C-alpha cells in the first residue's frame, strides 16, 4: 500500500514529464514551419505588388509588371539601377524593398505614391540619386536619406509637409541637384522643430534624437519583434519546458533523498554561497572608492536606456569618447572599460578620481558634469555637456590662418559679431581659476593650456581637462612648455603653477599659435633642458604683456593670485570699453 501511495503521489509529475517529451518531439515540426516563413513572405510581396498594380488607374500588362518586380527582386544584389518609371505604383514599401546596399540610382517617377514616411535608406550607402518626381506625395516626414546622396528630385508633387533630422538637413543643403516645388510651412509636425530654407523650400528640422524617437524607435521595435515573434514563442516554450523538467526532477530527487543527504547538500550550498560572497567582496576591494557604489553618486547615475550614441569622437587604448544624445540634448560620453580582472586597474582608478573632481564642480566657466553610467561591473562612463565650438587651440589656428590674408579681426580689445575679443576669453579663463582656487584645498588643474579651453555655442569659455593625475611623468616633452619651473624641479603642483600656465595661454592668445613657434625649436629646447619663455607678438598691448610676465615669474611667490588676475583683466577691459565709447561720442 505504501508503494502504491507513493506512485499515486508521483503521478502528476510523471504526466508532466510525458508532456515535456511530447513537446520536445514537436519542436522539429515547429522549426520546419519557421523555416518556410521567408518563402511565404516573399510570395506575399509579389501578391501585394500585383494587387497594387491592378488597383492603379493605368492599364499596363499585369504580367509584365510582375515580371519587372520579380526580376528586380532576384537581381537586386547585382543591379545598380532600379528603373520603375510610370508603372502606376501606389505603395512605397514595395519599391523600398528592392533597394540594396549596391543600388546607385533609383527612379520611381510618374507613379501614384502618396506616402514615404518611416523610410530608412541609411543602409543604401551607394545610392546617389533618387527621383520621385510626378507622384502624389503630400508629405516627406520620417525619412532617413542615404549618406552619399547627391541628387534628389521631388518636383511635381503636392508636398505640404517636409521634416528631416539635423544630419539629413546638412546632407540636403549640400546636394548638387535638389528639385522641388515651392514650399512654405507655417506648422511643423514636431513641436520642437525649427524651420530652415534650401532654395525655395522651407524645411522643418529636428534633432537626430527627437527624430529617432518620433519616427523610428517604436517602429523599429515592432518590426524587430514581428520578425522574431515565432522563434521567441518557440524558445520561450522550450525554456519553460526545460525549467519544468528540472523542477519535476528536482522534486522527485528530493523525495528520494534521506534527511542526511538533504542536510549535507544544504551545508555545501551554504559553503558555496559564502565563497561567492567573499569573491564579490574581494572584487569590489580591487577598486577602492568605487564611485558606482558610493551613495553620493546615486543621484548622478544615468540609465543607459536614456543615452543614444551618435558617433565616436576619439578612441584610445582603454577609453572611448562619443557624441551622444541624453534626452533631447547633445552630450559627450567618456567610457573606460576593464578588459580582464586586474587589467587596466590603474586607468579605471584614475578615471574615478577624475569623476570625483568633476562631479563636485558647478560653474558656468567649467564644463558641466551630467552624471555617470555603467552597464556592467567592468565598464564606467562619465557624461558631460557638449561644447559645439571645440577647443580654443583649434580656434586660434583658424584665426592665425585667416590673419595671413587680412580676413581676421580677432584682437585683444575689440569683439565682433562673430567672436569675442581676446581679453574676454582671458577674463573668462581667469574666472574659472578663481572658482577652482576658492575650494579648500584648492582644485589644481595642472594641465592648463589652450587645448583644455573649450568654447560654447555663444563663444563662452568652458574649462575642461580637470581631475587628471598630477604627475610630471605624464607630460610629453612639448607639454613641459606650459609647466612651471618649480613643478619640473620638484613635481609639486599648487595654485601658483596654474598661474604660470595661464601666462603661457596668454601667449597663445596673443600670437594665435603655440608658445614656441616651430616644432623643431620646441624639441631642441626640451632636449637641451632649457625651456624658453613664451614669445609675444610685437603688437601685444603693453598692459597684457605686463600681466603675462607677472604670471611667468620663475618664483611662484611673485606671481599674482587668480583673483588678482581677474581684477587686472577686468579693469583693463572696462578701461578699453570706456575709451571706445568716448571716441564714438566725439
URGIQUI-V737810 format. One record per backbone hydrogen bond with DSSP energy under -0.5 kcal/mol. NH is the residue of the N-H (numbers start at 0). CO is the residue of the C=O. E is the energy in kcal/mol with one decimal. If there is no record, write none. Layout:
# URGIQUI-V737810
nh:NH co:CO e:E
nh:NH co:CO e:E
This chain:
# URGIQUI-V737810
nh:4 co:0 e:-2.4
nh:5 co:1 e:-2.0
nh:6 co:2 e:-2.4
nh:7 co:3 e:-2.6
nh:8 co:4 e:-1.8
nh:9 co:5 e:-1.5
nh:10 co:6 e:-0.7
nh:13 co:9 e:-2.4
nh:14 co:10 e:-2.5
nh:15 co:11 e:-2.1
nh:16 co:12 e:-2.2
nh:17 co:13 e:-2.0
nh:18 co:14 e:-2.1
nh:19 co:15 e:-2.1
nh:20 co:16 e:-2.1
nh:21 co:17 e:-2.5
nh:22 co:18 e:-2.4
nh:23 co:19 e:-2.4
nh:24 co:20 e:-2.2
nh:25 co:21 e:-1.4
nh:26 co:22 e:-0.7
nh:26 co:23 e:-0.7
nh:29 co:25 e:-1.7
nh:30 co:26 e:-2.7
nh:31 co:27 e:-2.1
nh:32 co:28 e:-2.2
nh:33 co:29 e:-2.2
nh:34 co:30 e:-2.1
nh:35 co:31 e:-0.9
nh:35 co:32 e:-0.7
nh:36 co:33 e:-1.4
nh:39 co:35 e:-1.9
nh:40 co:36 e:-2.9
nh:41 co:37 e:-2.3
nh:42 co:38 e:-2.3
nh:43 co:39 e:-2.3
nh:44 co:40 e:-1.8
nh:45 co:41 e:-1.6
nh:46 co:42 e:-2.1
nh:47 co:43 e:-2.5
nh:48 co:44 e:-2.2
nh:49 co:45 e:-2.1
nh:50 co:46 e:-2.3
nh:51 co:47 e:-2.7
nh:52 co:48 e:-2.1
nh:53 co:49 e:-2.5
nh:54 co:50 e:-1.9
nh:55 co:52 e:-1.1
nh:59 co:57 e:-1.0
nh:64 co:60 e:-2.0
nh:65 co:61 e:-2.4
nh:66 co:62 e:-2.5
nh:67 co:63 e:-2.2
nh:68 co:64 e:-2.2
nh:69 co:65 e:-2.7
nh:70 co:66 e:-2.7
nh:71 co:67 e:-2.3
nh:72 co:68 e:-2.7
nh:73 co:69 e:-2.5
nh:74 co:70 e:-2.0
nh:75 co:72 e:-0.7
nh:77 co:74 e:-1.7
nh:78 co:74 e:-2.3
nh:81 co:104 e:-2.8
nh:82 co:80 e:-0.6
nh:83 co:81 e:-0.7
nh:83 co:106 e:-3.1
nh:85 co:108 e:-2.2
nh:86 co:83 e:-0.9
nh:87 co:109 e:-0.7
nh:91 co:89 e:-0.6
nh:94 co:90 e:-0.7
nh:94 co:91 e:-0.6
nh:95 co:91 e:-2.8
nh:96 co:92 e:-1.7
nh:97 co:94 e:-1.6
nh:98 co:95 e:-1.5
nh:102 co:99 e:-1.2
nh:103 co:79 e:-3.4
nh:104 co:79 e:-2.2
nh:105 co:128 e:-2.4
nh:106 co:81 e:-2.7
nh:107 co:105 e:-0.6
nh:107 co:130 e:-2.5
nh:109 co:132 e:-2.1
nh:111 co:88 e:-2.9
nh:113 co:89 e:-0.8
nh:115 co:138 e:-0.5
nh:117 co:140 e:-0.6
nh:117 co:141 e:-0.6
nh:118 co:115 e:-1.0
nh:120 co:118 e:-0.5
nh:120 co:143 e:-2.7
nh:123 co:120 e:-1.3
nh:124 co:122 e:-2.0
nh:125 co:100 e:-0.5
nh:126 co:123 e:-1.2
nh:127 co:103 e:-2.5
nh:127 co:125 e:-0.5
nh:128 co:103 e:-1.6
nh:129 co:150 e:-1.7
nh:130 co:105 e:-2.3
nh:131 co:129 e:-0.5
nh:131 co:152 e:-2.8
nh:133 co:154 e:-2.2
nh:135 co:112 e:-1.8
nh:137 co:113 e:-1.3
nh:138 co:113 e:-0.6
nh:139 co:160 e:-2.8
nh:141 co:162 e:-0.5
nh:142 co:162 e:-0.6
nh:143 co:118 e:-3.0
nh:144 co:142 e:-0.6
nh:148 co:145 e:-1.5
nh:149 co:127 e:-2.8
nh:150 co:127 e:-2.2
nh:151 co:176 e:-2.5
nh:152 co:129 e:-2.2
nh:153 co:151 e:-0.6
nh:153 co:178 e:-3.4
nh:157 co:136 e:-1.7
nh:159 co:137 e:-3.3
nh:160 co:137 e:-1.0
nh:162 co:139 e:-2.3
nh:163 co:203 e:-2.6
nh:165 co:205 e:-1.4
nh:168 co:164 e:-1.9
nh:169 co:165 e:-2.0
nh:170 co:166 e:-1.5
nh:171 co:167 e:-3.0
nh:172 co:168 e:-2.2
nh:173 co:169 e:-0.9
nh:173 co:170 e:-0.9
nh:174 co:171 e:-1.2
nh:175 co:149 e:-1.4
nh:176 co:149 e:-1.9
nh:178 co:151 e:-2.5
nh:182 co:199 e:-1.9
nh:185 co:183 e:-0.5
nh:192 co:189 e:-1.7
nh:193 co:204 e:-2.7
nh:195 co:202 e:-3.1
nh:197 co:200 e:-2.7
nh:200 co:197 e:-1.9
nh:201 co:182 e:-2.1
nh:201 co:199 e:-0.5
nh:202 co:195 e:-3.7
nh:202 co:200 e:-0.6
nh:203 co:161 e:-2.8
nh:204 co:193 e:-3.5
nh:205 co:163 e:-1.9
nh:210 co:206 e:-2.5
nh:211 co:207 e:-2.6
nh:212 co:208 e:-2.5
nh:213 co:209 e:-2.6
nh:214 co:210 e:-2.5
nh:215 co:211 e:-1.8
nh:216 co:211 e:-2.4
nh:217 co:212 e:-0.5
nh:219 co:215 e:-3.2
nh:220 co:216 e:-1.9
nh:221 co:217 e:-2.2
nh:222 co:218 e:-2.9
nh:223 co:219 e:-2.6
nh:224 co:220 e:-2.4
nh:225 co:221 e:-2.7
nh:226 co:222 e:-1.9
nh:227 co:223 e:-1.1
nh:228 co:224 e:-0.7
nh:231 co:227 e:-2.8
nh:232 co:228 e:-2.1
nh:233 co:229 e:-2.1
nh:234 co:230 e:-3.0
nh:235 co:231 e:-2.9
nh:236 co:232 e:-2.5
nh:237 co:233 e:-2.6
nh:238 co:234 e:-2.8
nh:239 co:235 e:-2.6
nh:240 co:236 e:-2.7
nh:241 co:237 e:-2.6
nh:242 co:238 e:-2.8
nh:243 co:239 e:-2.5
nh:244 co:240 e:-2.6
nh:245 co:241 e:-2.3
nh:246 co:242 e:-2.5
nh:247 co:243 e:-2.7
nh:248 co:244 e:-2.7
nh:249 co:245 e:-2.8
nh:250 co:246 e:-2.2
nh:251 co:247 e:-2.5
nh:252 co:248 e:-2.5
nh:253 co:249 e:-2.2
nh:254 co:250 e:-1.9
nh:255 co:251 e:-1.5
nh:256 co:252 e:-1.6
nh:261 co:257 e:-2.1
nh:262 co:258 e:-2.1
nh:263 co:259 e:-2.2
nh:264 co:260 e:-2.5
nh:265 co:261 e:-2.5
nh:266 co:262 e:-1.9
nh:267 co:263 e:-1.9
nh:268 co:264 e:-2.6
nh:269 co:265 e:-2.3
nh:270 co:266 e:-2.1
nh:271 co:267 e:-2.5
nh:272 co:268 e:-2.6
nh:273 co:269 e:-2.1
nh:274 co:270 e:-2.1
nh:275 co:271 e:-2.5
nh:276 co:272 e:-2.3
nh:277 co:273 e:-2.3
nh:278 co:274 e:-2.3
nh:279 co:275 e:-2.2
nh:280 co:276 e:-2.2
nh:281 co:277 e:-2.2
nh:282 co:278 e:-2.0
nh:283 co:279 e:-2.2
nh:284 co:280 e:-2.2
nh:285 co:281 e:-0.9
nh:285 co:282 e:-0.6
nh:286 co:283 e:-1.4
nh:289 co:286 e:-1.0
nh:292 co:289 e:-1.5
nh:293 co:290 e:-1.1
nh:294 co:292 e:-0.6
nh:296 co:293 e:-2.1
nh:297 co:294 e:-1.4
nh:299 co:296 e:-0.8
nh:300 co:297 e:-1.2
nh:301 co:371 e:-3.1
nh:305 co:302 e:-2.3
nh:306 co:303 e:-1.4
nh:307 co:324 e:-2.2
nh:309 co:322 e:-3.1
nh:310 co:322 e:-1.4
nh:312 co:320 e:-2.8
nh:313 co:320 e:-2.0
nh:315 co:318 e:-3.4
nh:319 co:334 e:-2.3
nh:320 co:313 e:-2.8
nh:321 co:332 e:-2.7
nh:322 co:310 e:-2.9
nh:323 co:330 e:-2.8
nh:324 co:307 e:-2.6
nh:325 co:323 e:-0.5
nh:325 co:328 e:-3.0
nh:326 co:305 e:-1.2
nh:326 co:324 e:-0.6
nh:328 co:325 e:-1.5
nh:330 co:323 e:-2.5
nh:331 co:383 e:-2.8
nh:332 co:321 e:-2.9
nh:333 co:381 e:-2.5
nh:334 co:319 e:-3.1
nh:334 co:332 e:-0.6
nh:335 co:379 e:-3.1
nh:336 co:317 e:-1.5
nh:337 co:377 e:-3.4
nh:338 co:336 e:-0.6
nh:342 co:339 e:-1.6
nh:344 co:341 e:-1.1
nh:347 co:343 e:-2.2
nh:348 co:344 e:-2.5
nh:349 co:345 e:-2.5
nh:350 co:346 e:-2.2
nh:351 co:347 e:-2.1
nh:352 co:348 e:-2.0
nh:353 co:349 e:-2.1
nh:354 co:350 e:-2.3
nh:355 co:351 e:-2.3
nh:356 co:352 e:-1.8
nh:357 co:353 e:-2.5
nh:358 co:354 e:-2.7
nh:359 co:355 e:-0.8
nh:359 co:356 e:-0.8
nh:360 co:357 e:-1.2
nh:365 co:362 e:-2.0
nh:366 co:462 e:-2.3
nh:369 co:367 e:-0.5
nh:369 co:382 e:-2.7
nh:370 co:382 e:-1.5
nh:371 co:299 e:-2.2
nh:372 co:380 e:-2.3
nh:378 co:375 e:-1.5
nh:379 co:335 e:-2.2
nh:380 co:372 e:-2.6
nh:381 co:333 e:-2.6
nh:382 co:370 e:-3.1
nh:383 co:331 e:-2.8
nh:383 co:381 e:-0.5
nh:384 co:367 e:-2.3
nh:385 co:329 e:-0.9
nh:387 co:385 e:-0.6
nh:388 co:454 e:-1.7
nh:389 co:386 e:-1.2
nh:391 co:449 e:-0.9
nh:391 co:452 e:-3.3
nh:392 co:449 e:-1.0
nh:394 co:390 e:-1.9
nh:395 co:391 e:-2.6
nh:396 co:392 e:-1.6
nh:397 co:393 e:-2.0
nh:398 co:394 e:-2.2
nh:399 co:395 e:-2.5
nh:400 co:396 e:-2.1
nh:401 co:397 e:-2.2
nh:402 co:398 e:-2.3
nh:403 co:399 e:-1.0
nh:404 co:401 e:-1.1
nh:405 co:402 e:-1.8
nh:406 co:401 e:-2.3
nh:410 co:408 e:-1.1
nh:410 co:413 e:-0.7
nh:414 co:412 e:-0.6
nh:415 co:418 e:-2.6
nh:421 co:410 e:-2.7
nh:422 co:411 e:-2.3
nh:424 co:420 e:-1.6
nh:425 co:421 e:-2.5
nh:426 co:422 e:-2.5
nh:427 co:423 e:-1.9
nh:428 co:424 e:-2.1
nh:429 co:425 e:-2.3
nh:430 co:426 e:-1.9
nh:431 co:427 e:-1.9
nh:432 co:428 e:-1.9
nh:433 co:429 e:-2.3
nh:434 co:430 e:-1.9
nh:435 co:431 e:-2.3
nh:436 co:432 e:-2.5
nh:437 co:434 e:-1.2
nh:438 co:435 e:-1.0
nh:442 co:435 e:-2.5
nh:443 co:441 e:-0.7
nh:451 co:448 e:-1.8
nh:452 co:449 e:-1.3
nh:453 co:451 e:-0.7
nh:453 co:461 e:-2.5
nh:454 co:389 e:-2.6
nh:455 co:459 e:-3.0
nh:458 co:455 e:-2.0
nh:461 co:453 e:-2.6
nh:462 co:364 e:-2.8
nh:463 co:451 e:-2.9
nh:467 co:464 e:-0.6
nh:470 co:468 e:-1.3
nh:473 co:470 e:-1.8
nh:474 co:471 e:-1.4
nh:479 co:475 e:-0.9
nh:479 co:476 e:-0.7
nh:480 co:477 e:-1.5
nh:481 co:478 e:-1.8
nh:482 co:479 e:-1.2
nh:486 co:483 e:-0.7
nh:487 co:483 e:-1.8
nh:488 co:484 e:-1.7
nh:489 co:485 e:-2.5
nh:490 co:486 e:-2.5
nh:491 co:485 e:-0.5
nh:492 co:490 e:-0.6
nh:496 co:493 e:-1.0
nh:497 co:493 e:-1.0
nh:498 co:494 e:-1.1
nh:499 co:495 e:-1.6
nh:500 co:496 e:-1.7
nh:501 co:497 e:-2.1
nh:502 co:498 e:-1.7
nh:503 co:499 e:-1.5
nh:504 co:500 e:-2.0
nh:505 co:501 e:-2.0
nh:506 co:502 e:-1.2
nh:507 co:503 e:-1.8
nh:508 co:504 e:-2.6
nh:509 co:505 e:-2.3
nh:510 co:506 e:-2.3
nh:511 co:507 e:-1.7
nh:512 co:507 e:-0.6
nh:516 co:514 e:-0.5
nh:521 co:517 e:-2.1
nh:522 co:518 e:-2.4
nh:523 co:519 e:-2.6
nh:524 co:520 e:-2.2
nh:525 co:521 e:-2.2
nh:526 co:522 e:-2.5
nh:527 co:523 e:-2.0
nh:528 co:524 e:-0.8
nh:528 co:525 e:-0.7
nh:529 co:524 e:-1.1
nh:530 co:528 e:-0.7
nh:531 co:529 e:-0.7
nh:534 co:514 e:-1.4
nh:539 co:536 e:-1.5
nh:544 co:540 e:-2.3
nh:545 co:541 e:-2.2
nh:546 co:542 e:-1.9
nh:547 co:543 e:-2.7
nh:548 co:544 e:-2.5
nh:549 co:545 e:-1.7
nh:550 co:546 e:-1.5
nh:551 co:547 e:-1.6
nh:552 co:549 e:-0.9
nh:555 co:553 e:-0.7
nh:557 co:554 e:-1.8
nh:558 co:555 e:-1.4
nh:564 co:560 e:-2.2
nh:565 co:561 e:-2.6
nh:566 co:562 e:-2.4
nh:567 co:563 e:-2.3
nh:568 co:564 e:-2.6
nh:569 co:565 e:-2.5
nh:570 co:566 e:-2.4
nh:571 co:567 e:-2.1
nh:572 co:568 e:-2.3
nh:573 co:569 e:-2.4
nh:574 co:570 e:-2.3
nh:575 co:571 e:-2.1
nh:576 co:572 e:-2.3
nh:577 co:573 e:-2.4
nh:578 co:574 e:-2.2
nh:579 co:575 e:-2.1
nh:580 co:576 e:-2.2
nh:581 co:577 e:-2.3
nh:582 co:578 e:-2.1
nh:583 co:579 e:-1.7
nh:584 co:580 e:-1.8
nh:585 co:581 e:-0.7
